[in-house]
Amino acid sequence: MKMIVCVLQDSDKDNVVRGLNDDDFRVTVLPSTGGYFRRGNITLFIGTDDDRVERAIQIIKQNSKQSDDPGRKRATVFVLKVDQHEKI
């Protein structure tokens, strides 16, 4: 199992979350702030099976737009190994 942590622009949140949900990914959304100008971001937490990681990243790419600011990326994605997972 993997945990995908994705930091993206607040303006892309609805499209990305909708795209992920439509493909049966469950997403936890947290508001976040970062960068030099302290712009509003969103951090997504997506738990998924190993074989679905690339599909999730593809959905994030397809549903986030290029920034008008050339120094700003569409998203930053981290993929972490999950040693244990429980639903309580």
C-alpha positions in Angstrom: 0.0 0.0 0.0 1.1 3.6 -0.7 0.2 7.0 0.6 0.3 9.8 -2.0 0.7 13.2 -0.5 0.0 15.9 -3.1 0.4 19.7 -2.6 -1.4 21.7 -5.3 -2.9 25.1 -5.9 -6.2 25.8 -4.1 -7.8 26.6 -7.5 -7.2 23.0 -8.7 -8.7 21.3 -5.7 -12.3 20.7 -7.0 -11.2 19.3 -10.4 -8.5 17.1 -9.0 -10.6 15.7 -6.1 -13.6 15.1 -8.5 -11.3 13.3 -10.9 -9.8 11.1 -8.2 -13.2 10.3 -6.7 -14.7 9.4 -10.1 -11.9 6.8 -10.4 -12.7 5.4 -6.9 -9.9 7.0 -5.0 -10.7 8.3 -1.5 -9.1 11.6 -0.7 -8.5 13.6 2.5 -8.1 17.4 1.9 -6.2 19.8 4.2 -5.7 23.5 3.6 -2.0 24.4 3.6 0.3 27.3 3.1 3.8 27.4 1.7 6.3 29.0 -0.6 7.9 32.3 -0.6 4.7 34.3 -1.0 2.7 32.1 1.4 0.1 31.3 -1.2 -2.9 29.1 -0.4 -2.4 25.5 -1.2 -4.2 22.3 -0.6 -2.6 19.1 0.5 -4.3 15.8 -0.5 -3.7 12.5 1.2 -4.6 9.5 -1.0 -4.2 5.9 0.3 -4.1 3.4 -2.5 -2.7 0.0 -3.6 0.7 0.0 -5.2 -0.6 -0.8 -8.7 -2.9 2.3 -8.7 -0.3 5.0 -7.9 0.5 5.8 -11.5 -3.2 6.2 -12.3 -3.6 8.6 -9.4 -0.7 10.7 -10.6 -2.1 10.7 -14.1 -5.4 12.1 -12.8 -3.7 14.8 -10.8 -1.8 15.9 -14.0 -4.9 15.8 -16.1 -7.0 17.9 -13.7 -4.5 20.6 -12.6 -3.7 23.6 -14.8 -0.4 25.3 -15.5 0.3 28.2 -13.3 0.5 31.7 -14.7 3.7 32.1 -12.6 6.6 30.4 -14.4 8.3 29.5 -11.1 5.2 27.8 -9.7 4.6 24.1 -10.4 1.1 22.5 -10.8 1.7 20.1 -8.0 4.3 18.4 -5.8 3.7 14.7 -5.3 5.2 12.4 -2.7 4.6 8.6 -2.7 5.3 7.0 0.6 5.3 3.3 1.6 2.7 2.3 4.1 3.8 -0.4 6.5 0.5 -0.7 8.3 -3.1 0.4 7.5 -6.1 -0.1 9.8 -9.7 1.2 9.6 -11.1 1.7 13.1 
